[in-house]
Amino acid sequence: MSTTERTQGSLYTKIDQGVAHFEFGHPASNSFPSELLARLAKGLEDIALNPEVKLVVLRSEGDRAFCAGASFDELLAISTPEEGTAFFSGFAHVLQALRNCPQPVIGRVQGKAVGGGVGLIAACDYVLATEAASVRLSEVAIGIAPLVIAPAVRRKLGAAGLATLSLDPKHWQNAYWAKENGLYQKVFENIAELDQGLEDYLAQMAPYSGEALRKLKQALWSGTESWDPLLFERASQSGQLALGDEAKEALKGFRK
């Protein structure tokens, strides 16, 4: 399975039998530059307006990492509070788009996820993954914190799960830990079984009422109304952390 070579990443969308499929990719372990985050948020906002779509599938390219989070190069380039806020707002916009999307979002996770990638998974409504799909929140190790994605991760894993990931930033939790704690719903041995499982799941869901699925989505996200200002406040706080001396030194060391 190939991955894109485009430096700004790729995003492919198709609608098939009432299901909208989003596939993103980037040569750096499917990480997200700001431009690609904006494209994904806009794509989700557009799909939200399509009454023919019952479900959304979110997946990434290739057979290795699911998502390495936001662009590390862009993080290193932050030099002002405004740039910091804009950088971290990228994932805030995508999380909001996933939350506001009236159709349930199904995550297809074939490999490891770090940082913002874990946030994307947590903002999905139902997730199928492989045994290789370990997760890690590495932000504290580079002088920042997973503030923007914390509400999404906490919604799925609870405060204890968020603490387990964020306060042990160098440790990977495996796919079965993620399933036991509610991040994943099903875990498959390999990608072939994952894709068959996804196909079977979508076939099972196809006859169901789109209106019923939309009402269920609303119920699942009840109580998250505070995310509207919260995620962007967290983006500003994260931008300030990224400008701090501790973060700058940690990032230099991490790059070396």
N, C-alpha and C positions, 0 to 999 in steps of 0.2 A: 504494500500500500504506500503510495508516494505522498509527499507533502509539498506544499507550495514553496517556491523560491523567491516570492515577492517580498521585498523588505517591509512593506506596509501590511503584509498579510493578505489573506483571501477570505471571502465570505460567499458561499453559494447557497441559494435558496430555491426550493421547489415545493410545489403543492401537488400532492398525489392522494386522491381518494379521501379528501377531507383532512389530510394531515400536512402541515407545513414543516418542512425539514430545513434546518439551518446547520450548515457545516462550516466551521471556521478553521483557519490554518495559518501557521507562521513558521518560518525555518528555525526559529529559536524556541523549540519545544512547545509550539502552539501558544506562545505568549501573545499579549495584546498591546500593540502600540495604540496611542490615543485615537488615531484615525479609524482603526478597526473596531474599537469599542463603540465609537460613534455610529459606525455603519450597522453594527449589531443592534444597538438601541433603536435606531431608526427602522430597521427591518422588523423588529418586534412590534413597534408602535403601528406600523402599516398593517401587519397581520392581524392585530387586535381589531381592526375595522372590517375584516373580512368575515361575513356571517357564515360562509360556506366551510370555514376551517373549524374543526372540532378539537384538534389536538396539535401541539407543537413539539417537534423533536429537536433537541440541541445536541450536537455532536462535534467532534473535531477530527481533523485529518490524520492519517497515518496509523501506525500500529504500535506506537510507543506512548509518549506523554499525552495526557488529555489536555492539560493546560498548565503552563508555568507562571501564570499570573500576568501582571502588567509588565510592560517593557522595562527591562533593567537599564538599558541605555538612556531612556527618557527619565527614569528616576535619578540617575547620576547627573543629568543635565539640569536639574531644578536649581534655580539661582535666586528666585524671588518668592515671597508668599503667594503671589497671584499664580505663578507657574505651578507651585505646589498644590494649591487648591484645584486648579484646572486638571492637573494630572490625576489626582485621587478622585475627582468627580467623574472620571470616565467610568469607573466601575459602579459608582453611585447611580449614574444614569441607566446602566444596564440592569442593575438590581431593581430599580424602579420600573423599568420596562417589563421585566419578568414578573414582578408583583402585579402590575396593572394589566398585563395581558389576560384577557378574560378566559382564554382557553388553557386547560392544564398543560404544563410543560413537562415533557418526558426527557430525562437526561440519559444519554448513552455514553458511558465512561469506559474507555478501553485501556487507560493507563494512569500513571501517577498525576496528581494534582497538587499544586503548591499555591499558597497565598490566595490571590484573587480567583484562581481556578477552583479552590474549595468553596469560595463564596458563590461562584456560578452554580456549582452542584447543589449547594444548600438552598438556592433560590428556585430550583426545579421542584416540581410537585411529586414526581415519581421517578426513581433512578434505577437503571440497570447497569451493572458494572462487571468487569472481569476481576479475577483474583489478583491481577497486577495493579489494580487501581488503588494504590496506597495514597494517603493524604498527609499533608504537613503544613503547618502555619509557621513560616520561618521569619516573620517580620521582626520580632524582638531581637533576633540574632544580628540584624543589620541596623539596629538603632531606631526602628519605627515600631508601629503596632498595627494589628489588623482591625483598625477602628471602623472602617467603612463596611467591611463584610461581617463584622461581629454580630449585628442584629440578625442577619440571615443564618449564620452558623448557629447562633444561640437558639433561633426558632426551631431548628432541626435537632440539635444535639443537647440543648439545655446549657445552663451555666457550667455544669461540671464538664461536659464535653468540650465546650469552648476553652475552658481552663486547661484541660488535658492537652489540647493541640497548641494553644498559644503560649503556654508557660513551659513547654518542652520543645523549643523551636527547631532542634536538630534531629528530632526523632520522628520516624515515619510510623503512622498507624496503618495497619493493613486493612484490606477490603472487608474482612470479616468483622473487625472492630467497627468499621463504618456501618456495616449492616446491623450489627447488634445495637448500635446507638442511634439508628434511625436515619442516617444519611443516605444509605442505599436501601432499596427494597429487595433486590435480587442480585446475587453474585454468581457468575458463570466461570467455568474453568478457563476458557479462552475466547478469542474474538469471534470465531466461527459460531460458537454456542451463544455468545452474546447477541450476535446479529439474528440468529434464528429465534432466540427468545424475544427480541424486539419485534420481529415480524409477527410472531404468534400473539404477542401482547396487542399490537395495533389491530390485528384481525379480530381479536376478542372485543376491543373497544369500538370498532367501526359501527356496529349497529346501534349503539347507545345514543340517547338523545343529546344533541349538542347543547340544548338549553339546560338540561339537567347537569351536564358537565360544567357549564359556565356558573350555574348556581353553586355547585360544589366548590369550584375554585374560589368563589367569593367567601364561602364559609371557611375554607382552609386558611385564608389570609386575614380573617377577622382579627382585629386587634393590632394590625400593623400600620394603622393610619398615621402614626407619629413618624413613620419613616420619611415622609415628605420633607420636613426640615432637617431631621436627624442625620440622614446620610450625608447631606452636604455640609452640615456643621462638623461632622467627623472628617470629611475631606479636608476642610480648612485646618483642623487640628493635626491631621496627618502631614499636611504640607509644612506646617511649622516644625514638626519633628524632623522631617527630612532635611531641613536647613540647619539643624543643630550640629554642633561640633562632634558629638558622639556618633550621630548617624553618618556624617561625612567620613569620619575615620573608619567606621565599620564598613562602609561601602567601598572605600579604597582597599581595605584589606580583603574584602570579599571578592573584588575584581581581580586582585593579584592571585 
